[in-house]
Amino acid sequence: MAVTLGAMWRAGRDRLAAAGIEGASRDARLLAEFAIGFDALQLSTREREEAPEQATILYNSLIEKRASGMPVARLTNEQWFYGLAFQLSPATLVPRPETEALVDLALAMLGAQEAPRFLDLGTGSGCIGVSIAANLPRVTGVATDLSVEALRVAADNARRHGVADRLKFLEGEWFRALDELHSFDLIVSNPPYIQSDVITGLAREVREHDPLLALDGGTDGLDAYRQLAAEAGRYLRPRGKLAVEIGFDQGEAVSALFEEAGFADVIIEKDLAGLDRIVSGKHL
Ligand SMILES: C[S@@+](CC[C@H](N)C(=O)[O-])C[C@H]1O[C@@H](n2cnc3c(N)ncnc32)[C@H](O)[C@@H]1O
């Protein structure tokens, strides 16, 4: 018997709800759009059309994977961030909405400058660096990662969004990736910041599907911040800034590391949920 597109996606929604998936309706719609190759508007306006057999088979298999805990972004291999679609791979973190605050900070700081330069350390999918470049036509930047595969994806995303000619991608451990002596107006990073022994207790969607390299911040979660705070000054212009994403309970510890390293005007900023999310400081 022929099944309509509307009946198809609603059956998926009910399956996800029965499996206890939060946001079952949203996820079922996103997976239906992906399986059929529609956008949200097309799915809404063409619900009465017959569902193609191949799309139904694909959709049902995606719904079963989602029901077993695989995040939608891992199934579609894509995540929206700062109004842009980012391709993903198993080597990249799924960009999180709270990280968009780092892009806001960068745009506010660099927007008025003539030819600003920034560094995005641990770029992953490239979401931070590509979003900054896409919103500031005069900016140039360098994006690094320890993962070659993540860098490949980030470079693809830069091409996709037309900023590849203004971003350089370099492989290596934090500042050691830099190929020459650079001097930046801003260094941004969302480094791994989860304590090693907390990772096994994280939600399954994170623990099983985000790369460990993107999560593990060492015994106290602060390994990357120690290195970044201690070394960033060498790569910043006078009055340049270092700004990092932090875990909700790391504000004081990371601020102290910034102050010990000689940064001035150290500020902790909160996210929309009212949690500490960014620490920034100025290089004198
Ligand atoms: C939390 S993820 C952030 C990814 C991306 N910037 C974002 O916000 O979605 C941290 C990134 O740092 C990279 N990374 C981890 N350790 C690193 C190191 N020692 N040197 C350079 N990059 C590293 C990981 O591969 C990962 O892409």
The ligand as a Tripos MOL2 file, in Angstrom:
@<TRIPOS>MOLECULE
LIG
   27    29     1     0     0
SMALL
NO_CHARGES

@<TRIPOS>ATOM
      1 C1         36.3630   20.6070   21.4850 C.3       1 LIG1
      2 S1         36.9780   20.3060   19.8660 S.3       1 LIG1
      3 C2         36.5290   21.8330   19.0720 C.3       1 LIG1
      4 C3         36.3810   21.7240   17.5910 C.3       1 LIG1
      5 C4         35.7950   22.9840   16.9400 C.3       1 LIG1
      6 N1         36.6720   24.1230   17.1220 N.3       1 LIG1
      7 C5         34.4230   23.2880   17.5210 C.2       1 LIG1
      8 O1         34.2980   24.2520   18.2850 O.co2     1 LIG1
      9 O2         33.4670   22.5300   17.2260 O.co2     1 LIG1
     10 C6         38.7300   20.4480   20.1240 C.3       1 LIG1
     11 C7         39.5790   20.2920   18.8760 C.3       1 LIG1
     12 O3         40.9470   20.3870   19.2840 O.3       1 LIG1
     13 C8         41.7140   19.4070   18.5970 C.3       1 LIG1
     14 N2         42.8650   19.0720   19.4590 N.ar      1 LIG1
     15 C9         42.9060   18.2560   20.5300 C.ar      1 LIG1
     16 N3         44.1350   18.2390   21.0660 N.ar      1 LIG1
     17 C10        44.8930   19.0610   20.3070 C.ar      1 LIG1
     18 C11        46.2640   19.4620   20.3650 C.ar      1 LIG1
     19 N4         47.0860   18.9890   21.3130 N.pl3     1 LIG1
     20 N5         46.7200   20.3310   19.4280 N.ar      1 LIG1
     21 C12        45.8780   20.8090   18.4630 C.ar      1 LIG1
     22 N6         44.5730   20.4710   18.3690 N.ar      1 LIG1
     23 C13        44.0910   19.6030   19.2790 C.ar      1 LIG1
     24 C14        40.7530   18.2460   18.3910 C.3       1 LIG1
     25 O4         41.1630   17.4250   17.3150 O.3       1 LIG1
     26 C15        39.4390   18.9750   18.1510 C.3       1 LIG1
     27 O5         39.2300   19.2050   16.7840 O.3       1 LIG1
@<TRIPOS>BOND
     1     1     2 1
     2     2     3 1
     3     2    10 1
     4     3     4 1
     5     4     5 1
     6     5     6 1
     7     5     7 1
     8     7     8 2
     9     7     9 1
    10    10    11 1
    11    11    12 1
    12    11    26 1
    13    12    13 1
    14    13    14 1
    15    13    24 1
    16    14    15 ar
    17    14    23 ar
    18    15    16 ar
    19    16    17 ar
    20    17    18 ar
    21    17    23 ar
    22    18    19 1
    23    18    20 ar
    24    20    21 ar
    25    21    22 ar
    26    22    23 ar
    27    24    25 1
    28    24    26 1
    29    26    27 1
@<TRIPOS>SUBSTRUCTURE
     1 LIG1         1 GROUP 0 **** ****
